[in-house]
Each structure stands twice: as structure tokens, then as C-alpha cells.
């Protein structure tokens, strides 16, 4: 047991990765199985992320997938990590998540991201302007959810329908000190993507959030979640073997590109590797928690000591469904009992 890890609640983020030779339907089935197992193991929440026009990721519609996950579970919080707000009119997002709350009650989270997360042709297909208006859209989204448009605003009197007493729990996602400070100034809970960009800047961003935090009607005190890539194998070699398929497209192993389904660990290991590719894979995996139980324990303890988060949300792109579930179980075994909600 690790008291250090146990200080933070544990949650799960998934993107429904599609492996070579499999189908998007099987990837989504794995996501549902993972959510059910996460609930059984006592994880706090289960989130999915938005991606478009990517054959190796099946989570293109978070609201639809959240509905399926909520229907397959009964207690765990469910939500998006996140919905990319530049891709959608704020009212559409607010009403989708209002519908989820009407169906499943007050266990729905709405994590919002700033980056479109997709290529320019997809942005055009989504019929969204490329102009930067995130701050205005975020303000509109909050008002559609909670009300409060001023009398001179063209949307005065509008709220998201269906109207419910409960509201989705709104989070802001980011991977920089700037996004962290914005979340703090708005009084929103914040998720830092340690799993992006090599995990750099995590401590500085969390500190910036806490320094900038101002209480809001939604949140009285700072609330921080850190997203981290975690692959826990039987031992260090097994953990790395399971993790390698996720980095194959990034390093271009065997001509792989980010728009192709992910290989199996066997296929990834069978490719001819250059010394430079091995070095690059090491660099990508080093800031995350990848290896056997003891290494993963140490990596997560360091991250908790570095940031003192209220919550860790773990994610991976393991392509073997059974190994993906077993990795989750091993991580849960590392922590003490998940603590009760912290404010």
C-alpha cells in the first residue's frame, strides 16, 4: 500500500484506442468494460476525450459515449476529459450535458478543453470559425448551465434545456501555466495534462493555479486533478512492452503515422528499431508511470509529492483489452482506500 498515492483520489481517462486488426466497435466495448471495472474497484470517475477523423481513436462523440458509460454503471462519476469547446457552439454542449444530467443525475462531469484537437479540414467540417473566442464561449457555456446572462446580453433569459436542479460539474483542462491561472481566476476546478508534452511544467502550472485561485459560486477552494499516462505490467519489462504501441506512431516506427490503428505489442516489438527511435521512446515514457508495480508506485508517489493533487486521473493506450484491465487493477492495488471527496 502507498499512503502517498492514497492521499489523492484515483480516476480513469480513456480515448477508446483502436488496435490494428480490430474494429472501433471492439474498442468501444473495451472502454465500457474498463468503466465497469473502474467502478467495481472504487475509482472516483471515468472520463472520455474528444478526437475527430482519427482511425486509431473511437471517442469522437464524448456526450454519446458518456451516456453509454453512465448506462453501464451506477455510481462512478462519468464525463468528458474533455469536450473541445472550439469545435462546438456552447449551447449545444450545455444542452447535451443537461440531457445527461436529466438521465443520470448528479454524477456527470463536463471537462472543457481549449485546443480544437484536430486538423483544419475537420474544423471546417464542424462549421466552427477558426477565430479565437474561447474566453467568450466559456463564459457563455457557464451562463447557459447556471444562468446569469445580463439584461443587455442577446442570450439573456436562456438556459440549457432540459432544465434540472443538478448541474454538470464543470472542469477546465490545460497543459500550461496560462491555462492553470485562467482556471484559478475563474474559480473552476483544473486538470493538468501531465501526460502531454513530456509532462513538463506540471509543478509550475499547479502552483500557478493555486496562486491565481479565486472562490466562485461553483468552488470555494482550489481543486486540482493531474492526468498521467500509467501502464502497470507484471514487471518493468512487461510494462514497457505494453506501453510501446502508443509511442509507435509518434516515432514513426515501421512507417507508422498517427492516423493509423495502433499495433499490438508483438507487432511493435517485431519492427526494426534504430538507436534513435529507442532513445525517443525512452524520452516519451520517462515522465510517465510505466513499468512494474514498484516502479509505477515510485513514479506516482513522486508526482503526488510534486503537485499534491486532489486527484490523479490515469490513462493509457494499451491495445490488449485484458492487459488494459489488468493494468488498472494493478494500479488500484498500489493505493490505500480511495479517500472521500475532498472539497
Helices and strands as residue ranges (DSSP letters): H 3-6, E 9-14, H 24-40, E 45-48, H 62-72, E 77-84, G 85-87, H 90-104, E 108-113, H 120-125, H 134-146, E 169-174, H 177-186, E 189-193, G 197-199, H 202-212, E 224-233, H 236-251, G 253-255, H 265-270, H 275-286, E 289-292, H 293-307, E 311-315, H 321-334
